[in-house]
């Protein structure tokens, strides 16, 4: 009874006090003179490229043909990444949510469990955030916003990489996605994976509950309950 457990990052495991949003605002202001207020949109469960495209659309700006749009978004993300370390260091209240290290340690010690990431962050941004909290060593593989702007695509990337890296096959029912947003739940349901939702982000409890996750917790602090949910 093996499990591949894929963790979201922002608001599920950590809170970086808006560092990513501020870095993105700086990149957009410098490159296209887009005001900071434009970044004050819901980013929960979205990929970095999706967020960039949404901000452009909200500002009435055209990205051009798809090939040109991809290049512009990638250039913006490179600029965003150049500011991210500064903004992480400048954050006043960096938080790792309750129970994160405890559940990761327990799962890593279990030979039936394999860990990975499933996050809307592009890979470099994800690794920068995890580095700040010394969490990178738990996750050898993952799927990222740099793989696809569509979060629904990410479970396929994560499972494929896990199967190659761990030399194990994972059926959809053996995959668990842990996240804090309705988009995390949607991508799990879309793949046929199970989902553990945590109410550590900005999404209200009721909104999460209405999406019918297999399990819904306040946070990851009850290690025994979360562990049992993973192997349920």
N, C-alpha and C positions, 0 to 999 in steps of 0.2 A: 504493500500500500504506500507507494511513493507519492511525493508531492513536489511540484515546482511552485514556489511562492514568489510572486513578483510584486515588489513594493514601489508605490509612488513615493515621491520625495517631498515636495512642498506641501506643508500643512498636514501631511500624513506622518512623516518622521521628524521633520524640522520646520521651523519658521525663521526666515532670515530677515524679518522686520522690513520687508519691502525692498531688499537690496536688488533683486532682479528687476523689479518695476522701475527703480531709480536708474539703474544702468541702461535699461531700455529707453527711458525718457531722454537720457543724455544722448544716446545714439540717434534717436529720431530728431531731436532738436538740432544736433550738429549737422546731420546729413540732409534733412529736408525742412528744417525750421518748423517742425511740428510741435505745438505747445505741450508742456508737461501734462496739462489737464486731459489730453487725449489718451493718456495711458490709464486713466482712472476708470477702467472697464473691468468686468469680471474676467479673471484669468484662470479661475479654478478648473482644473481638468483639461485645459487647452494646451496645444503644442505651441512652442515659440514661433514657428512660421505662421501658424494660424492666427496668433495674436497680432503679429506684424501686419498681416493681410487685413485683419478686421479693423485695425487702427487706420490704415490707409483708406479703406472703404468708408469708414465713418467720417473721415476728413474730406471725402469727395475727390481723392487723389487716385490717379490711374497708375497701375504697375506695368501696363503694356501687355504685349503678347506673353504667353506662359513662359517661354524660354527667358525672356527679359525679366519677367516677374520673379522667377526663381533666382536669377543672378542678383537682382536688387535686394531680395529678402536675405539671401545668403551674405551679401555685403553688409547689410544692416546687422545681422547676427554677429558677424565678425567684430563689428564696432562695439556692439553690446558686450561681447565677451571681453573686450579690451578694458571695459570699465567695471566689470563684475567684481574682480578681486578688490578693487578700491571700495566699492560699495559694501561688500561683505565685511571688510575690515572696519568700515565706518559705522556699521549697524550698532545701535545702542542695546538692543535686546534680542540676541540670537538665542533661539530656544530649540532644544531637542525634546520632543514630546515624551510624556511618561511611558515607560515600559519598552522603549525602542531597543535599547541595547540588550535588555533582559530577554526579549523574545528572539532577537537575532542570535544571541549566544545559544539559546536553547535549540533553535532550529539548526544552526550550523553544526551543533554537536550530534544531531540526529542523522544517521546514515541514510534514512529514508527521505530526507528533505534536501532540496536544492534551492538555492537562493538566486534571485535576479532582480533587475529593476524594470519598471515600466513607467516611464515618465515623459511628460511633454517637453521637458528641458532638452535642448540639444546636448549631445554627449559631453562635450567639453564643459558646458555650463553645469550639467549634473555632477560631473566629477569635481568641479571647483566647489560646489556647495557641500558635497559629502566630505571633501578634504577638510573643510573648516571644522567639521564635527568628528573627524577621524572615523568615518564610516565606510570609506571606499573598500577596505579590505574584506568586507562582508560580501561584496558583489563582484563576481568575476565576469558576468555577462549582463546584458540588458537590452532594452529597446527604447528609442529616444525620439524626440521631435525631429532630429536630424535624419531619421529614417523615413518619416512621412509626416506631412502636416495633419493628416487625418488620424486621430487617436485610435479609431476602430481598426486601423491596420497594425497597430503596434504589438498586439498579442502574437500575431503570426511571426514577426521578427524575433520576439523574445523566445518563443518556443523553439523556433528553428535553431537559434544560436545555442540555447540550452541543450538541445538534443546533440548538436555537434560537440559542444564543449564537455558535457558530462557523459557522453556516450550512452545516453538513455533516451528512450522514447517516452513522450508524455501525451497521453490522451487528453482532450479538453477537460474532462471531469477530474483529472489529476492536477490541473492548474488552478492556483488560487491567486486572485488579484486583490491586493490590499490598497485601499485608497480612501480619499475623503470627499469626493465629489460625485455628482450624478454622472459625469462623463466617465469616471472610473468604473462605475457600475454598468454603464451602457456598453463599454468596450468589453467588459467581462461577459455580459450576457450575449453580446454579438458573437463572441468566439465560442461560447458554450462553457466558459470557465466559471468557477465559483467565485464569489466576491465576499470579502470582509470589508465593510465600510466602517470608518471611524469618524466620530463627530469632532475632530480636532481642527477642522478648517472653517471656512466662512459659510458653508452650506448648512442651513438649519436641519435639525434632526428629522423633522417631519418630511422635508423634501427628500432626504436620503431614504427614509422608511418607505415612502410612496413608490420608490423604484425597486422595491423588493430584493434587496441584497440578501444572500443566504444568512448573513450575520451582521449585526450592527452593534458597535460598542462605542462607549463614550471616548475611549482611547485604548491604547495597547497595554495599559498598566496591569490588568489581570492576566498574567502570563499563562496560567493554567487554562483559563477559559479560552483565550485566543488559540493556544496550542490545540485544545480539544476541537475548536471550530475548524481549524485547518485540516485535521484528520477525521472530521465528521463525515 
